[in-house]
Amino acid sequence: MEGWTYGPYRKAEDLPSALLDKVRRMAKQSMETWNGETKELRAAPLAIGRLAEIKAPALAIVGDLDMPNILEIVGLLEKDLPNFEKVTIPGVAHMVNLEKPQEFDKAVLGFLKKTYGH
């Protein structure tokens, strides 16, 4: 909950209770349907070393209050993906689409229009 909602820079009481309740329900459902037998598969060689090979356009939308490791991962993508765009939404953590849906939608639609002309 902490990483997904308020991140390392805010407290739960800084957010609307409806948002916290929604994320709790999502997390509960995810845990209830989790299959412990599922195995993680890793690409060989690791994809992180092959990002420059990816030619497809990519978009990352991040909140400036997200967990530092998430921002670091996005920084790696920004550095190594050739057709990459990053949009940073101020004042939110990981759940950008739930905290600021209009800004999220604007970023996605702008990227799609610029990329695909629609």
C-alpha positions, 0 to 999 in steps of 0.5 A: 500500500505504501509504495503504490499509494503515498510513496516514501514522501507522504502519509496515508492521511495525505490522500483521500480515503476513497483512493486508499480503499480502492487500492486496498481492494485491488491489492486484496483481489490480487492476493486472493487470486495469486497463484503461488506456483507461477514461476518468474521467467527471465529473458536470457540475455537480460533485457536491460542490456538490450534496450537499444534494440527496441524500436517501438515507441514507449511511454512512461508516466511517473509521479514525482513522489514515486519510490526511488527505485521506480524512478531509477528504472524509468531513468534507465529506460529513458537513457537506453530506449531510442524511442522513449518518452517520459511524462512526470506528473507532480504531486503523485506517487505510483498510482498516477492514473488514480490520483490524477486521471485527467493528467494521465489521460492527457499524457497517454492521448498526446503520446498516441496522437504524436506517435500514431497520428490519431 
